[in-house]
Amino acid sequence: MPTIKSIETLIVQLPTRREHKWAGLTEVIGRYVMVKMTDSDGRVGWGEAPALKDWGGEFGRYFGESAMITRSVIETYLAPAVIGLELGNFAELHARMDAIIRGYPYSKAAVEFAAYDLAGRWLNVPVHTLLGGKARDKVAITHSIGLISIEEAKVEAAKLAAEGIKTIKVKIGVDPARDVKMVAAVREAAGEAMEICVDANEGYKTPGEAVQTVRQMEKYRLKYVEQPVMGIERIAEVGRRIDAPVMADESAWNAHDAIQIIQNGGIQIVSIYTTKAGGLYKAMEVGAVCRAAGIICNVNGSIETGIGNLANVQVAAASPAATLSCVIPISTPAEAQHGQVGGIYYKDDLLVEPMQVVDGAVVVPSGPGMGIDVDLAKVEKYRVRD
């Protein structure tokens, strides 16, 4: 039985296509930690921590992880705890990581992604098979429009519609008047066939402010309203007073949070992250709890590089609860980019080939492990040296 032999970490920085920000974010996306895991037979698996110091749970319940924090946690605590573990024993992997240090789900997810990739390559099966099999062959993509100008958003929305993207998420939560104008402009530019959702990233000061603002937007037909305010109870208050369903994101990290959301009522959608829960194993738990309660889900992320985004695609394929379009990239190396913007947040990527897109959805890769090989030359090209 092969075992985990070594774990190496490195930091990369991908060049962004354009600035992508949301309420509360103060740093650039794409400067993330990669994990290279080697087993006793010489096989290699890859993981990623899209760590952002500004990204954490409500009221200090969870904390941001910078790239440097993540790297230190992995090298100091997690790697020594899991080296020597037999491949495929994910329950024990999590038990060891949780025993050695509390918290740090992004750090743990990066190690776990690499372990899943490695186990899939050892067994010659895709990761979604290890997660219980495919619930779907394609993962529909929602493109996120960040905090850019209204004119820029109109141009991008029109292009997305022409490219066949079916759903746009608009970042709001900065200024109510600006937000309403932005949604109106995106609806006009994208057309009536486009599904539009909005994400305030906890940006509104009170449930009342959120309700007043969303009510002005609802004539533009919102698919859902994501995390309008901070706090499970406060999101639910908004949800009970508007027509569009509300989604919990910053409030929903793990299966225990999902239980609290269900008990509170008023929230109809939960966003699953492969990272917030601490990895695929625990992300599947979130989906199972939500499905049992009739709450629908999508898979969301932190604009990962292709290495982390493959994990998003695998769990989106495997989780029966993830029926909504997913807010994840369409990871595409520079050589395959020809001016498209749908799902493209970086000018280049770390995969040897692009994700395949059909009718606005990513085709779930069927190769072993995470499904697409890592381009080692690109990793070296974008590696950040100490």
ABEGO torsion letter per residue (X at the ends): XBBBABBBBBBBBBBBABBBBBBGBABBBGBBBBBBBBBAAGBBBBBBBBBBAABBBBGGABBBBBAAAAAAAAAAAAAAAABGBBBGBAAAAAAAAAAABBEGAAAAAAAAAAAAAAAAAAAGBBAAAAAGEBABABBBBBBBBBBBBAAAAAAAAAAAAAAGBABBBBBBGABAAAAAAAAAAAAAAAEAABBBBBBAGGABABAAAAAAAAAAAAAAGBABBBGABBEAAAAAAAAAABABBBBBBAABABAAAAAAAAAAEGBABBBBBAAAAGEAAAAAAAAAAAAAAGBBBBBBBAGBBAAAAAAAAAAAAABAABABBBBBBBBBBAAABAGBABGBABABBABABBBBBBGGBBBBBABBEAGBBBBAAAAAAABBBX
